[in-house]
Amino acid sequence: MTQITPPEPNLPTPLRCLTGAVIAGVMSFALSAMTSRIATTFATKPMIQKTTMANNIAAAVRTLVVGSTALGAAIFGIIAIGLVALAIQVALSKQKSSTNL
């Protein structure tokens, strides 16, 4: 019988990490700008409902929309910071392993 060796996994390189960090940073910036525009739009347009229940539902929906985009911006920002830290860690570990040889 022949033995099948599993393929080696692609380890992250600093360039791949920094590319991912740039993409996540751009997405975070875009979501942050979108959050600001949505909040400004909601603040300038008053709610025109006649009942208190409709006002409460409209306020909850507005809060949910602004909160969702703000959460997305924060998550992508944290991902970008983590990928930059990973790029630094990978670069330092490669440098250490090359000096130990």
N, C-alpha and C positions, 0 to 999 in steps of 0.2 A: 504494500500500500504506500501511496505517496502522501507525504505530509504537506499540508497547505499552511503556509505561514501567513498570518494576518498582516495586512498592510500597516506600515507605520503611520501613526496619526500626524497630521500636519500641526506642528507646534507653532504658536504665535510668534511672529517676528515684530520688532519695534515698528517697522513700516506699516504692517497690517493693523497694529493696534492704533497707531496715530491716524491712519486713514479712517478707521471706525470712529475714533474720537472726533474727527472733523465732521463726519456725517452726523453723529449724534449731537454735536454742538450746533450745527446748522439747523437741525430739526428742533432743538431746544429754543434757539433764537426765534425761529419761525412761529413756534407755538406761543412763545412769550409775546411776540408782536400781535399775534391773533387774539390772545387773551386781553391785551390792552385795548385793541380795537373793539372787541365784543363788549367789554365793560363800559367803554365810552359810549357806544351805541345804546346800550341799555340805560345808561345814566341820562342821556339826552332825550330819550323817548319815554314819556310818562305812560303808565298803565291806565287804560281806559275801561276798566271793568266796573260794573255797578254793584256787585255783591262783594262782601268781604271774603267769601270762600274763593271766588275767582281771583281776587287780589292775592290771597295767600298761595294759591296754586301757581300763579304767574311769578310771584317772588321766588318760590321754591325752584321752579324751572330755570329761571334766570341764574340763581345761585348755583344750581347743578351744572349748567352750561359753562359758566365762568370757572367754577371749581375744577371741572373735568379738564379744561384746556390748561389751567395752571398746574394741575397734577401731572399732565403729560409733559409740560415744559420742565418741571422739576425732575421727573424721572429721567428724561433724556439728558439733562444737565449732569445728574449724578453719574449716569453711564459714561458720559464724555470724560469726567474727572477720573473715574475708575479705569478707563482705557488708557489715559495718559499715565496713570500710576503703573499700570501693567506694562506699558512700553518701557518705562524707566526700569522696572524690576527685571524685565527680560534682557534689556541692554546691559545692566550691571551683572546679571548672572552669566551672560555670554562672555563678558569681559573677565570675570573671575575664573570661569572654566578655561579660557584660553591662556591665562597666566599660570594656572595650576599644571598645565601640561608640560 
